[in-house]
Amino acid sequence: MVPFYAIFDPTYILVIVGLLISMAASAYVNSTFRKYDKIQSRNNITGTKAAQYILQEEHINDVGVQQISGNLTDNYNSGNKMLSLSEATAQSMSVAAIGVAAHECGHAVQDHTGYSPLKIRAAIVPVANIGSSLSFPIILIGVLFSWNQTLINIGILAFSLALLFQLVTLPVEFNASRRALKILSDGNILTAEEVPMARKVLFAAALTYVAAALATFLQLLRLIILFGGNNRRN
C-alpha cells in the first residue's frame, strides 16, 4: 500500500489557501454590497443617473452608459468608451449602487486624463491572457520532453504575466476608488453621512483584487516549487 504522504502533494496547500482567500474576499464584498444596497440615497439618484452626472461634471462627452445583465459585473471599457452598469447598479438608488457607479466613472476619468497605469494594464491584457493560457501546456511539454528545463521556465515565465497583470491592476482600482470618493464628497450625489458607506463598499471591492493577486502569486509559487530550478523527477 502506498503511504498517503507519497501521493499527497503538499503544494496543494498553496492552491487551497489562495482559494480560501478569494472566497473570503468575494463573500465580504457581496455582504457589504447587500448591506448598503438596502440604504437608499437621500437624493434619490439611480446608479445610471449618478454616472451620467459625474461624466458631465468631469467634461467627459465621449463615454456612453449602458445597462448589462448580471450582478456586480460593472466595468469600463476604454476601447469602445463604454461604461457598463449591472442590473444591481444601473436602476438602484442605493448608496452601494452609486458608489460602484462612481468607481467605474473613476476609470473613465483615468482614461480621459491619460492615467499611465491604466494604459499599461490595457497593453498587458492580451499578453497576460495568452501567457496564462499557454503556461501549463508549455510546462507539460517540457516535462514530457525529458524534463526540458528551458521549456518549463518559459511556461513559468508565461504564467508570471498573469501575476504582473494583477499587480498593475491594484493601483488602477485603488486610484479609481479614490477618484470616485473625491467626486462623491465634492458633488451633490451623496450626503456627508452616505460617503463613508460608499467608501466601505469600494474598500470591500478593492480587497477582491488584492485577493486575486495573492491567489495568483501562490499559484506561481507552487509552479516554481514543483518545476523550477533543477527539480527533475527521476
mmCIF file of the C-alpha atoms, coordinates in Angstrom:
data_MODEL
# 
_entry.id   MODEL 
# 
loop_
_atom_site.group_PDB 
_atom_site.id 
_atom_site.type_symbol 
_atom_site.label_atom_id 
_atom_site.label_alt_id 
_atom_site.label_comp_id 
_atom_site.label_asym_id 
_atom_site.label_entity_id 
_atom_site.label_seq_id 
_atom_site.pdbx_PDB_ins_code 
_atom_site.Cartn_x 
_atom_site.Cartn_y 
_atom_site.Cartn_z 
_atom_site.occupancy 
_atom_site.B_iso_or_equiv 
_atom_site.pdbx_formal_charge 
_atom_site.auth_seq_id 
_atom_site.auth_comp_id 
_atom_site.auth_asym_id 
_atom_site.auth_atom_id 
_atom_site.pdbx_PDB_model_num 
ATOM 1   C CA . MET A 1 1   ? 0.000   0.000  0.000   1.00 0.00 ? 1   MET A CA 1 
ATOM 2   C CA . VAL A 1 2   ? 1.367   3.420  -0.994  1.00 0.00 ? 2   VAL A CA 1 
ATOM 3   C CA . PRO A 1 3   ? 1.688   5.765  2.008   1.00 0.00 ? 3   PRO A CA 1 
ATOM 4   C CA . PHE A 1 4   ? -0.574  8.810  1.957   1.00 0.00 ? 4   PHE A CA 1 
ATOM 5   C CA . TYR A 1 5   ? 2.346   11.211 2.123   1.00 0.00 ? 5   TYR A CA 1 
ATOM 6   C CA . ALA A 1 6   ? 3.766   9.652  -1.036  1.00 0.00 ? 6   ALA A CA 1 
ATOM 7   C CA . ILE A 1 7   ? 0.726   10.594 -3.151  1.00 0.00 ? 7   ILE A CA 1 
ATOM 8   C CA . PHE A 1 8   ? -0.308  13.820 -1.427  1.00 0.00 ? 8   PHE A CA 1 
ATOM 9   C CA . ASP A 1 9   ? 1.245   16.917 -2.964  1.00 0.00 ? 9   ASP A CA 1 
ATOM 10  C CA . PRO A 1 10  ? 1.845   19.380 -0.097  1.00 0.00 ? 10  PRO A CA 1 
ATOM 11  C CA . THR A 1 11  ? 1.973   22.284 -2.554  1.00 0.00 ? 11  THR A CA 1 
ATOM 12  C CA . TYR A 1 12  ? -1.799  21.894 -2.971  1.00 0.00 ? 12  TYR A CA 1 
ATOM 13  C CA . ILE A 1 13  ? -1.987  23.768 0.316   1.00 0.00 ? 13  ILE A CA 1 
ATOM 14  C CA . LEU A 1 14  ? -0.957  26.910 -1.591  1.00 0.00 ? 14  LEU A CA 1 
ATOM 15  C CA . VAL A 1 15  ? -3.851  26.414 -4.006  1.00 0.00 ? 15  VAL A CA 1 
ATOM 16  C CA . ILE A 1 16  ? -6.272  25.838 -1.148  1.00 0.00 ? 16  ILE A CA 1 
ATOM 17  C CA . VAL A 1 17  ? -5.070  28.947 0.711   1.00 0.00 ? 17  VAL A CA 1 
ATOM 18  C CA . GLY A 1 18  ? -5.462  31.032 -2.451  1.00 0.00 ? 18  GLY A CA 1 
ATOM 19  C CA . LEU A 1 19  ? -8.954  29.663 -2.999  1.00 0.00 ? 19  LEU A CA 1 
ATOM 20  C CA . LEU A 1 20  ? -9.964  30.416 0.591   1.00 0.00 ? 20  LEU A CA 1 
ATOM 21  C CA . ILE A 1 21  ? -8.625  33.978 0.334   1.00 0.00 ? 21  ILE A CA 1 
ATOM 22  C CA . SER A 1 22  ? -10.571 34.566 -2.887  1.00 0.00 ? 22  SER A CA 1 
ATOM 23  C CA . MET A 1 23  ? -13.759 33.082 -1.433  1.00 0.00 ? 23  MET A CA 1 
ATOM 24  C CA . ALA A 1 24  ? -13.461 35.194 1.712   1.00 0.00 ? 24  ALA A CA 1 
ATOM 25  C CA . ALA A 1 25  ? -12.937 38.384 -0.300  1.00 0.00 ? 25  ALA A CA 1 
ATOM 26  C CA . SER A 1 26  ? -15.873 37.569 -2.572  1.00 0.00 ? 26  SER A CA 1 
ATOM 27  C CA . ALA A 1 27  ? -18.147 36.842 0.384   1.00 0.00 ? 27  ALA A CA 1 
ATOM 28  C CA . TYR A 1 28  ? -17.099 40.083 2.080   1.00 0.00 ? 28  TYR A CA 1 
ATOM 29  C CA . VAL A 1 29  ? -17.763 42.290 -0.945  1.00 0.00 ? 29  VAL A CA 1 
ATOM 30  C CA . ASN A 1 30  ? -21.138 40.644 -1.539  1.00 0.00 ? 30  ASN A CA 1 
ATOM 31  C CA . SER A 1 31  ? -22.230 41.022 2.083   1.00 0.00 ? 31  SER A CA 1 
ATOM 32  C CA . THR A 1 32  ? -21.023 44.638 2.197   1.00 0.00 ? 32  THR A CA 1 
ATOM 33  C CA . PHE A 1 33  ? -22.821 45.491 -1.042  1.00 0.00 ? 33  PHE A CA 1 
ATOM 34  C CA . ARG A 1 34  ? -26.037 43.852 0.165   1.00 0.00 ? 34  ARG A CA 1 
ATOM 35  C CA . LYS A 1 35  ? -25.842 45.793 3.432   1.00 0.00 ? 35  LYS A CA 1 
ATOM 36  C CA . TYR A 1 36  ? -25.559 49.214 1.823   1.00 0.00 ? 36  TYR A CA 1 
ATOM 37  C CA . ASP A 1 37  ? -27.763 48.285 -1.117  1.00 0.00 ? 37  ASP A CA 1 
ATOM 38  C CA . LYS A 1 38  ? -30.621 48.401 1.377   1.00 0.00 ? 38  LYS A CA 1 
ATOM 39  C CA . ILE A 1 39  ? -29.904 52.067 2.166   1.00 0.00 ? 39  ILE A CA 1 
ATOM 40  C CA . GLN A 1 40  ? -31.470 54.377 -0.401  1.00 0.00 ? 40  GLN A CA 1 
ATOM 41  C CA . SER A 1 41  ? -29.656 57.620 -1.113  1.00 0.00 ? 41  SER A CA 1 
ATOM 42  C CA . ARG A 1 42  ? -31.416 60.713 0.134   1.00 0.00 ? 42  ARG A CA 1 
ATOM 43  C CA . ASN A 1 43  ? -31.117 62.412 -3.237  1.00 0.00 ? 43  ASN A CA 1 
ATOM 44  C CA . ASN A 1 44  ? -32.952 59.527 -4.949  1.00 0.00 ? 44  ASN A CA 1 
ATOM 45  C CA . ILE A 1 45  ? -30.446 59.203 -7.803  1.00 0.00 ? 45  ILE A CA 1 
ATOM 46  C CA . THR A 1 46  ? -30.001 55.907 -9.655  1.00 0.00 ? 46  THR A CA 1 
ATOM 47  C CA . GLY A 1 47  ? -26.603 54.459 -10.466 1.00 0.00 ? 47  GLY A CA 1 
ATOM 48  C CA . THR A 1 48  ? -27.138 55.347 -14.126 1.00 0.00 ? 48  THR A CA 1 
ATOM 49  C CA . LYS A 1 49  ? -28.078 58.952 -13.363 1.00 0.00 ? 49  LYS A CA 1 
ATOM 50  C CA . ALA A 1 50  ? -25.130 59.269 -10.996 1.00 0.00 ? 50  ALA A CA 1 
ATOM 51  C CA . ALA A 1 51  ? -22.735 58.008 -13.684 1.00 0.00 ? 51  ALA A CA 1 
ATOM 52  C CA . GLN A 1 52  ? -24.167 60.382 -16.285 1.00 0.00 ? 52  GLN A CA 1 
ATOM 53  C CA . TYR A 1 53  ? -23.946 63.297 -13.854 1.00 0.00 ? 53  TYR A CA 1 
ATOM 54  C CA . ILE A 1 54  ? -20.315 62.520 -12.956 1.00 0.00 ? 54  ILE A CA 1 
ATOM 55  C CA . LEU A 1 55  ? -19.264 62.198 -16.592 1.00 0.00 ? 55  LEU A CA 1 
ATOM 56  C CA . GLN A 1 56  ? -20.927 65.510 -17.370 1.00 0.00 ? 56  GLN A CA 1 
ATOM 57  C CA . GLU A 1 57  ? -19.284 67.237 -14.414 1.00 0.00 ? 57  GLU A CA 1 
ATOM 58  C CA . GLU A 1 58  ? -15.886 65.845 -15.469 1.00 0.00 ? 58  GLU A CA 1 
ATOM 59  C CA . HIS A 1 59  ? -16.465 67.122 -19.024 1.00 0.00 ? 59  HIS A CA 1 
ATOM 60  C CA . ILE A 1 60  ? -16.294 63.623 -20.488 1.00 0.00 ? 60  ILE A CA 1 
ATOM 61  C CA . ASN A 1 61  ? -18.569 63.638 -23.513 1.00 0.00 ? 61  ASN A CA 1 
ATOM 62  C CA . ASP A 1 62  ? -17.340 60.602 -25.448 1.00 0.00 ? 62  ASP A CA 1 
ATOM 63  C CA . VAL A 1 63  ? -18.310 57.889 -22.948 1.00 0.00 ? 63  VAL A CA 1 
ATOM 64  C CA . GLY A 1 64  ? -21.634 56.060 -23.116 1.00 0.00 ? 64  GLY A CA 1 
ATOM 65  C CA . VAL A 1 65  ? -23.505 54.460 -20.223 1.00 0.00 ? 65  VAL A CA 1 
ATOM 66  C CA . GLN A 1 66  ? -25.391 51.200 -20.656 1.00 0.00 ? 66  GLN A CA 1 
ATOM 67  C CA . GLN A 1 67  ? -27.046 48.552 -18.518 1.00 0.00 ? 67  GLN A CA 1 
ATOM 68  C CA . ILE A 1 68  ? -25.831 44.958 -18.744 1.00 0.00 ? 68  ILE A CA 1 
ATOM 69  C CA . SER A 1 69  ? -27.016 41.700 -17.208 1.00 0.00 ? 69  SER A CA 1 
ATOM 70  C CA . GLY A 1 70  ? -25.501 40.127 -14.142 1.00 0.00 ? 70  GLY A CA 1 
ATOM 71  C CA . ASN A 1 71  ? -24.706 41.119 -10.591 1.00 0.00 ? 71  ASN A CA 1 
ATOM 72  C CA . LEU A 1 72  ? -21.660 43.306 -9.857  1.00 0.00 ? 72  LEU A CA 1 
ATOM 73  C CA . THR A 1 73  ? -20.488 42.901 -13.458 1.00 0.00 ? 73  THR A CA 1 
ATOM 74  C CA . ASP A 1 74  ? -19.906 46.657 -13.709 1.00 0.00 ? 74  ASP A CA 1 
ATOM 75  C CA . ASN A 1 75  ? -16.966 47.705 -15.869 1.00 0.00 ? 75  ASN A CA 1 
ATOM 76  C CA . TYR A 1 76  ? -15.475 50.439 -18.017 1.00 0.00 ? 76  TYR A CA 1 
ATOM 77  C CA . ASN A 1 77  ? -14.109 49.618 -21.473 1.00 0.00 ? 77  ASN A CA 1 
ATOM 78  C CA . SER A 1 78  ? -11.554 52.142 -22.646 1.00 0.00 ? 78  SER A CA 1 
ATOM 79  C CA . GLY A 1 79  ? -11.567 50.559 -26.093 1.00 0.00 ? 79  GLY A CA 1 
ATOM 80  C CA . ASN A 1 80  ? -15.130 51.467 -27.007 1.00 0.00 ? 80  ASN A CA 1 
ATOM 81  C CA . LYS A 1 81  ? -15.578 54.215 -24.403 1.00 0.00 ? 81  LYS A CA 1 
ATOM 82  C CA . MET A 1 82  ? -18.473 52.404 -22.763 1.00 0.00 ? 82  MET A CA 1 
ATOM 83  C CA . LEU A 1 83  ? -19.347 52.372 -19.076 1.00 0.00 ? 83  LEU A CA 1 
ATOM 84  C CA . SER A 1 84  ? -21.457 49.288 -18.317 1.00 0.00 ? 84  SER A CA 1 
ATOM 85  C CA . LEU A 1 85  ? -23.517 49.008 -15.147 1.00 0.00 ? 85  LEU A CA 1 
ATOM 86  C CA . SER A 1 86  ? -25.026 45.755 -13.930 1.00 0.00 ? 86  SER A CA 1 
ATOM 87  C CA . GLU A 1 87  ? -28.712 45.365 -13.201 1.00 0.00 ? 87  GLU A CA 1 
ATOM 88  C CA . ALA A 1 88  ? -27.980 45.657 -9.487  1.00 0.00 ? 88  ALA A CA 1 
ATOM 89  C CA . THR A 1 89  ? -26.382 49.057 -10.044 1.00 0.00 ? 89  THR A CA 1 
ATOM 90  C CA . ALA A 1 90  ? -27.998 50.772 -13.015 1.00 0.00 ? 90  ALA A CA 1 
ATOM 91  C CA . GLN A 1 91  ? -31.536 51.282 -11.707 1.00 0.00 ? 91  GLN A CA 1 
ATOM 92  C CA . SER A 1 92  ? -30.850 51.162 -7.979  1.00 0.00 ? 92  SER A CA 1 
ATOM 93  C CA . MET A 1 93  ? -30.906 54.307 -5.849  1.00 0.00 ? 93  MET A CA 1 
ATOM 94  C CA . SER A 1 94  ? -28.886 52.726 -3.068  1.00 0.00 ? 94  SER A CA 1 
ATOM 95  C CA . VAL A 1 95  ? -25.672 54.112 -1.623  1.00 0.00 ? 95  VAL A CA 1 
ATOM 96  C CA . ALA A 1 96  ? -23.881 50.924 -2.689  1.00 0.00 ? 96  ALA A CA 1 
ATOM 97  C CA . ALA A 1 97  ? -25.015 51.211 -6.312  1.00 0.00 ? 97  ALA A CA 1 
ATOM 98  C CA . ILE A 1 98  ? -23.991 54.860 -6.549  1.00 0.00 ? 98  ILE A CA 1 
ATOM 99  C CA . GLY A 1 99  ? -20.588 54.039 -5.062  1.00 0.00 ? 99  GLY A CA 1 
ATOM 100 C CA . VAL A 1 100 ? -19.993 51.311 -7.651  1.00 0.00 ? 100 VAL A CA 1 
ATOM 101 C CA . ALA A 1 101 ? -21.162 53.559 -10.491 1.00 0.00 ? 101 ALA A CA 1 
ATOM 102 C CA . ALA A 1 102 ? -18.831 56.316 -9.293  1.00 0.00 ? 102 ALA A CA 1 
ATOM 103 C CA . HIS A 1 103 ? -15.936 53.843 -9.185  1.00 0.00 ? 103 HIS A CA 1 
ATOM 104 C CA . GLU A 1 104 ? -16.465 52.935 -12.839 1.00 0.00 ? 104 GLU A CA 1 
ATOM 105 C CA . CYS A 1 105 ? -16.612 56.650 -13.628 1.00 0.00 ? 105 CYS A CA 1 
ATOM 106 C CA . GLY A 1 106 ? -13.250 56.852 -11.900 1.00 0.00 ? 106 GLY A CA 1 
ATOM 107 C CA . HIS A 1 107 ? -11.873 54.584 -14.632 1.00 0.00 ? 107 HIS A CA 1 
ATOM 108 C CA . ALA A 1 108 ? -13.411 56.842 -17.285 1.00 0.00 ? 108 ALA A CA 1 
ATOM 109 C CA . VAL A 1 109 ? -11.677 59.811 -15.669 1.00 0.00 ? 109 VAL A CA 1 
ATOM 110 C CA . GLN A 1 110 ? -8.391  57.866 -15.663 1.00 0.00 ? 110 GLN A CA 1 
ATOM 111 C CA . ASP A 1 111 ? -8.804  57.213 -19.370 1.00 0.00 ? 111 ASP A CA 1 
ATOM 112 C CA . HIS A 1 112 ? -9.752  60.832 -20.055 1.00 0.00 ? 112 HIS A CA 1 
ATOM 113 C CA . THR A 1 113 ? -6.687  62.168 -18.233 1.00 0.00 ? 113 THR A CA 1 
ATOM 114 C CA . GLY A 1 114 ? -4.257  59.598 -19.643 1.00 0.00 ? 114 GLY A CA 1 
ATOM 115 C CA . TYR A 1 115 ? -3.560  57.784 -16.374 1.00 0.00 ? 115 TYR A CA 1 
ATOM 116 C CA . SER A 1 116 ? -0.426  55.732 -17.110 1.00 0.00 ? 116 SER A CA 1 
ATOM 117 C CA . PRO A 1 117 ? -1.164  52.558 -15.089 1.00 0.00 ? 117 PRO A CA 1 
ATOM 118 C CA . LEU A 1 118 ? -4.492  52.210 -16.935 1.00 0.00 ? 118 LEU A CA 1 
ATOM 119 C CA . LYS A 1 119 ? -2.651  52.347 -20.266 1.00 0.00 ? 119 LYS A CA 1 
ATOM 120 C CA . ILE A 1 120 ? -0.098  49.816 -19.049 1.00 0.00 ? 120 ILE A CA 1 
ATOM 121 C CA . ARG A 1 121 ? -2.837  47.445 -17.894 1.00 0.00 ? 121 ARG A CA 1 
ATOM 122 C CA . ALA A 1 122 ? -4.626  47.701 -21.239 1.00 0.00 ? 122 ALA A CA 1 
ATOM 123 C CA . ALA A 1 123 ? -1.374  46.878 -23.033 1.00 0.00 ? 123 ALA A CA 1 
ATOM 124 C CA . ILE A 1 124 ? -0.687  43.882 -20.778 1.00 0.00 ? 124 ILE A CA 1 
ATOM 125 C CA . VAL A 1 125 ? -4.148  42.289 -21.114 1.00 0.00 ? 125 VAL A CA 1 
ATOM 126 C CA . PRO A 1 126 ? -3.626  40.363 -24.386 1.00 0.00 ? 126 PRO A CA 1 
ATOM 127 C CA . VAL A 1 127 ? -0.125  39.236 -23.415 1.00 0.00 ? 127 VAL A CA 1 
ATOM 128 C CA . ALA A 1 128 ? -1.276  38.124 -19.948 1.00 0.00 ? 128 ALA A CA 1 
ATOM 129 C CA . ASN A 1 129 ? -4.231  36.202 -21.402 1.00 0.00 ? 129 ASN A CA 1 
ATOM 130 C CA . ILE A 1 130 ? -2.012  34.361 -23.871 1.00 0.00 ? 130 ILE A CA 1 
ATOM 131 C CA . GLY A 1 131 ? 0.640   33.693 -21.243 1.00 0.00 ? 131 GLY A CA 1 
ATOM 132 C CA . SER A 1 132 ? -1.784  32.272 -18.662 1.00 0.00 ? 132 SER A CA 1 
ATOM 133 C CA . SER A 1 133 ? -3.495  30.031 -21.240 1.00 0.00 ? 133 SER A CA 1 
ATOM 134 C CA . LEU A 1 134 ? -0.250  28.655 -22.688 1.00 0.00 ? 134 LEU A CA 1 
ATOM 135 C CA . SER A 1 135 ? 1.772   28.344 -19.489 1.00 0.00 ? 135 SER A CA 1 
ATOM 136 C CA . PHE A 1 136 ? 0.518   24.931 -18.353 1.00 0.00 ? 136 PHE A CA 1 
ATOM 137 C CA . PRO A 1 137 ? 0.709   23.279 -21.812 1.00 0.00 ? 137 PRO A CA 1 
ATOM 138 C CA . ILE A 1 138 ? 4.276   24.569 -22.205 1.00 0.00 ? 138 ILE A CA 1 
ATOM 139 C CA . ILE A 1 139 ? 5.248   23.244 -18.761 1.00 0.00 ? 139 ILE A CA 1 
ATOM 140 C CA . LEU A 1 140 ? 3.625   19.880 -19.551 1.00 0.00 ? 140 LEU A CA 1 
ATOM 141 C CA . ILE A 1 141 ? 5.500   19.633 -22.856 1.00 0.00 ? 141 ILE A CA 1 
ATOM 142 C CA . GLY A 1 142 ? 8.715   20.468 -21.037 1.00 0.00 ? 142 GLY A CA 1 
ATOM 143 C CA . VAL A 1 143 ? 8.111   17.659 -18.536 1.00 0.00 ? 143 VAL A CA 1 
ATOM 144 C CA . LEU A 1 144 ? 7.257   15.151 -21.274 1.00 0.00 ? 144 LEU A CA 1 
ATOM 145 C CA . PHE A 1 145 ? 10.394  16.049 -23.212 1.00 0.00 ? 145 PHE A CA 1 
ATOM 146 C CA . SER A 1 146 ? 12.748  14.634 -20.596 1.00 0.00 ? 146 SER A CA 1 
ATOM 147 C CA . TRP A 1 147 ? 12.120  17.470 -18.166 1.00 0.00 ? 147 TRP A CA 1 
ATOM 148 C CA . ASN A 1 148 ? 13.322  20.185 -20.525 1.00 0.00 ? 148 ASN A CA 1 
ATOM 149 C CA . GLN A 1 149 ? 14.066  22.971 -18.049 1.00 0.00 ? 149 GLN A CA 1 
ATOM 150 C CA . THR A 1 150 ? 14.135  25.669 -20.737 1.00 0.00 ? 150 THR A CA 1 
ATOM 151 C CA . LEU A 1 151 ? 10.546  24.942 -21.798 1.00 0.00 ? 151 LEU A CA 1 
ATOM 152 C CA . ILE A 1 152 ? 9.445   24.653 -18.193 1.00 0.00 ? 152 ILE A CA 1 
ATOM 153 C CA . ASN A 1 153 ? 10.977  28.012 -17.338 1.00 0.00 ? 153 ASN A CA 1 
ATOM 154 C CA . ILE A 1 154 ? 9.264   29.584 -20.345 1.00 0.00 ? 154 ILE A CA 1 
ATOM 155 C CA . GLY A 1 155 ? 5.954   28.187 -19.082 1.00 0.00 ? 155 GLY A CA 1 
ATOM 156 C CA . ILE A 1 156 ? 6.546   29.585 -15.596 1.00 0.00 ? 156 ILE A CA 1 
ATOM 157 C CA . LEU A 1 157 ? 7.524   32.954 -17.062 1.00 0.00 ? 157 LEU A CA 1 
ATOM 158 C CA . ALA A 1 158 ? 4.349   32.932 -19.167 1.00 0.00 ? 158 ALA A CA 1 
ATOM 159 C CA . PHE A 1 159 ? 2.224   32.347 -16.071 1.00 0.00 ? 159 PHE A CA 1 
ATOM 160 C CA . SER A 1 160 ? 4.035   35.141 -14.240 1.00 0.00 ? 160 SER A CA 1 
ATOM 161 C CA . LEU A 1 161 ? 2.497   37.560 -16.760 1.00 0.00 ? 161 LEU A CA 1 
ATOM 162 C CA . ALA A 1 162 ? -0.859  36.882 -15.093 1.00 0.00 ? 162 ALA A CA 1 
ATOM 163 C CA . LEU A 1 163 ? 0.613   37.994 -11.779 1.00 0.00 ? 163 LEU A CA 1 
ATOM 164 C CA . LEU A 1 164 ? 2.073   41.090 -13.443 1.00 0.00 ? 164 LEU A CA 1 
ATOM 165 C CA . PHE A 1 165 ? -1.400  41.965 -14.710 1.00 0.00 ? 165 PHE A CA 1 
ATOM 166 C CA . GLN A 1 166 ? -2.862  41.535 -11.223 1.00 0.00 ? 166 GLN A CA 1 
ATOM 167 C CA . LEU A 1 167 ? -0.180  43.765 -9.698  1.00 0.00 ? 167 LEU A CA 1 
ATOM 168 C CA . VAL A 1 168 ? -0.715  46.519 -12.274 1.00 0.00 ? 168 VAL A CA 1 
ATOM 169 C CA . THR A 1 169 ? -4.466  46.264 -11.667 1.00 0.00 ? 169 THR A CA 1 
ATOM 170 C CA . LEU A 1 170 ? -4.108  47.149 -7.972  1.00 0.00 ? 170 LEU A CA 1 
ATOM 171 C CA . PRO A 1 171 ? -3.080  50.833 -8.347  1.00 0.00 ? 171 PRO A CA 1 
ATOM 172 C CA . VAL A 1 172 ? -5.627  51.251 -11.144 1.00 0.00 ? 172 VAL A CA 1 
ATOM 173 C CA . GLU A 1 173 ? -8.502  50.039 -8.968  1.00 0.00 ? 173 GLU A CA 1 
ATOM 174 C CA . PHE A 1 174 ? -7.447  51.861 -5.806  1.00 0.00 ? 174 PHE A CA 1 
ATOM 175 C CA . ASN A 1 175 ? -6.932  55.087 -7.749  1.00 0.00 ? 175 ASN A CA 1 
ATOM 176 C CA . ALA A 1 176 ? -10.374 54.768 -9.356  1.00 0.00 ? 176 ALA A CA 1 
ATOM 177 C CA . SER A 1 177 ? -11.929 54.399 -5.909  1.00 0.00 ? 177 SER A CA 1 
ATOM 178 C CA . ARG A 1 178 ? -10.068 57.451 -4.600  1.00 0.00 ? 178 ARG A CA 1 
ATOM 179 C CA . ARG A 1 179 ? -11.279 59.478 -7.566  1.00 0.00 ? 179 ARG A CA 1 
ATOM 180 C CA . ALA A 1 180 ? -14.826 58.214 -7.024  1.00 0.00 ? 180 ALA A CA 1 
ATOM 181 C CA . LEU A 1 181 ? -14.867 59.134 -3.344  1.00 0.00 ? 181 LEU A CA 1 
ATOM 182 C CA . LYS A 1 182 ? -13.475 62.590 -4.084  1.00 0.00 ? 182 LYS A CA 1 
ATOM 183 C CA . ILE A 1 183 ? -16.186 63.157 -6.672  1.00 0.00 ? 183 ILE A CA 1 
ATOM 184 C CA . LEU A 1 184 ? -18.879 61.922 -4.305  1.00 0.00 ? 184 LEU A CA 1 
ATOM 185 C CA . SER A 1 185 ? -17.527 64.098 -1.484  1.00 0.00 ? 185 SER A CA 1 
ATOM 186 C CA . ASP A 1 186 ? -17.337 67.236 -3.615  1.00 0.00 ? 186 ASP A CA 1 
ATOM 187 C CA . GLY A 1 187 ? -20.575 66.771 -5.543  1.00 0.00 ? 187 GLY A CA 1 
ATOM 188 C CA . ASN A 1 188 ? -24.269 66.688 -4.896  1.00 0.00 ? 188 ASN A CA 1 
ATOM 189 C CA . ILE A 1 189 ? -24.820 62.968 -5.269  1.00 0.00 ? 189 ILE A CA 1 
ATOM 190 C CA . LEU A 1 190 ? -24.350 61.589 -1.761  1.00 0.00 ? 190 LEU A CA 1 
ATOM 191 C CA . THR A 1 191 ? -24.640 63.323 1.587   1.00 0.00 ? 191 THR A CA 1 
ATOM 192 C CA . ALA A 1 192 ? -21.736 63.623 4.014   1.00 0.00 ? 192 ALA A CA 1 
ATOM 193 C CA . GLU A 1 193 ? -23.213 60.746 6.027   1.00 0.00 ? 193 GLU A CA 1 
ATOM 194 C CA . GLU A 1 194 ? -23.516 58.495 2.980   1.00 0.00 ? 194 GLU A CA 1 
ATOM 195 C CA . VAL A 1 195 ? -19.991 58.914 1.596   1.00 0.00 ? 195 VAL A CA 1 
ATOM 196 C CA . PRO A 1 196 ? -18.373 56.739 4.339   1.00 0.00 ? 196 PRO A CA 1 
ATOM 197 C CA . MET A 1 197 ? -20.873 53.989 3.455   1.00 0.00 ? 197 MET A CA 1 
ATOM 198 C CA . ALA A 1 198 ? -19.802 54.139 -0.188  1.00 0.00 ? 198 ALA A CA 1 
ATOM 199 C CA . ARG A 1 199 ? -16.175 54.054 0.968   1.00 0.00 ? 199 ARG A CA 1 
ATOM 200 C CA . LYS A 1 200 ? -16.792 50.749 2.754   1.00 0.00 ? 200 LYS A CA 1 
ATOM 201 C CA . VAL A 1 201 ? -18.344 49.255 -0.382  1.00 0.00 ? 201 VAL A CA 1 
ATOM 202 C CA . LEU A 1 202 ? -15.400 50.328 -2.539  1.00 0.00 ? 202 LEU A CA 1 
ATOM 203 C CA . PHE A 1 203 ? -12.873 49.112 0.033   1.00 0.00 ? 203 PHE A CA 1 
ATOM 204 C CA . ALA A 1 204 ? -14.528 45.694 0.072   1.00 0.00 ? 204 ALA A CA 1 
ATOM 205 C CA . ALA A 1 205 ? -14.452 45.603 -3.726  1.00 0.00 ? 205 ALA A CA 1 
ATOM 206 C CA . ALA A 1 206 ? -10.755 46.540 -3.737  1.00 0.00 ? 206 ALA A CA 1 
ATOM 207 C CA . LEU A 1 207 ? -9.982  43.590 -1.472  1.00 0.00 ? 207 LEU A CA 1 
ATOM 208 C CA . THR A 1 208 ? -11.130 41.216 -4.211  1.00 0.00 ? 208 THR A CA 1 
ATOM 209 C CA . TYR A 1 209 ? -8.303  42.479 -6.424  1.00 0.00 ? 209 TYR A CA 1 
ATOM 210 C CA . VAL A 1 210 ? -5.808  42.053 -3.594  1.00 0.00 ? 210 VAL A CA 1 
ATOM 211 C CA . ALA A 1 211 ? -7.104  38.520 -3.053  1.00 0.00 ? 211 ALA A CA 1 
ATOM 212 C CA . ALA A 1 212 ? -6.777  37.740 -6.770  1.00 0.00 ? 212 ALA A CA 1 
ATOM 213 C CA . ALA A 1 213 ? -3.174  38.930 -6.766  1.00 0.00 ? 213 ALA A CA 1 
ATOM 214 C CA . LEU A 1 214 ? -2.363  36.820 -3.700  1.00 0.00 ? 214 LEU A CA 1 
ATOM 215 C CA . ALA A 1 215 ? -4.020  33.736 -5.182  1.00 0.00 ? 215 ALA A CA 1 
ATOM 216 C CA . THR A 1 216 ? -2.102  34.160 -8.442  1.00 0.00 ? 216 THR A CA 1 
ATOM 217 C CA . PHE A 1 217 ? 1.160   34.621 -6.531  1.00 0.00 ? 217 PHE A CA 1 
ATOM 218 C CA . LEU A 1 218 ? 0.528   31.412 -4.594  1.00 0.00 ? 218 LEU A CA 1 
ATOM 219 C CA . GLN A 1 219 ? -0.132  29.527 -7.828  1.00 0.00 ? 219 GLN A CA 1 
ATOM 220 C CA . LEU A 1 220 ? 3.091   30.878 -9.304  1.00 0.00 ? 220 LEU A CA 1 
ATOM 221 C CA . LEU A 1 221 ? 4.977   29.907 -6.152  1.00 0.00 ? 221 LEU A CA 1 
ATOM 222 C CA . ARG A 1 222 ? 3.612   26.383 -6.450  1.00 0.00 ? 222 ARG A CA 1 
ATOM 223 C CA . LEU A 1 223 ? 4.810   26.127 -10.055 1.00 0.00 ? 223 LEU A CA 1 
ATOM 224 C CA . ILE A 1 224 ? 8.276   27.307 -9.037  1.00 0.00 ? 224 ILE A CA 1 
ATOM 225 C CA . ILE A 1 225 ? 8.429   24.802 -6.180  1.00 0.00 ? 225 ILE A CA 1 
ATOM 226 C CA . LEU A 1 226 ? 7.292   21.921 -8.399  1.00 0.00 ? 226 LEU A CA 1 
ATOM 227 C CA . PHE A 1 227 ? 9.128   22.698 -11.606 1.00 0.00 ? 227 PHE A CA 1 
ATOM 228 C CA . GLY A 1 228 ? 11.636  25.480 -11.059 1.00 0.00 ? 228 GLY A CA 1 
ATOM 229 C CA . GLY A 1 229 ? 15.380  25.083 -10.829 1.00 0.00 ? 229 GLY A CA 1 
ATOM 230 C CA . ASN A 1 230 ? 16.658  21.529 -11.008 1.00 0.00 ? 230 ASN A CA 1 
ATOM 231 C CA . ASN A 1 231 ? 13.600  19.778 -9.575  1.00 0.00 ? 231 ASN A CA 1 
ATOM 232 C CA . ARG A 1 232 ? 13.858  16.970 -12.094 1.00 0.00 ? 232 ARG A CA 1 
ATOM 233 C CA . ARG A 1 233 ? 11.812  13.901 -11.337 1.00 0.00 ? 233 ARG A CA 1 
ATOM 234 C CA . ASN A 1 234 ? 13.566  10.606 -11.745 1.00 0.00 ? 234 ASN A CA 1 
# 
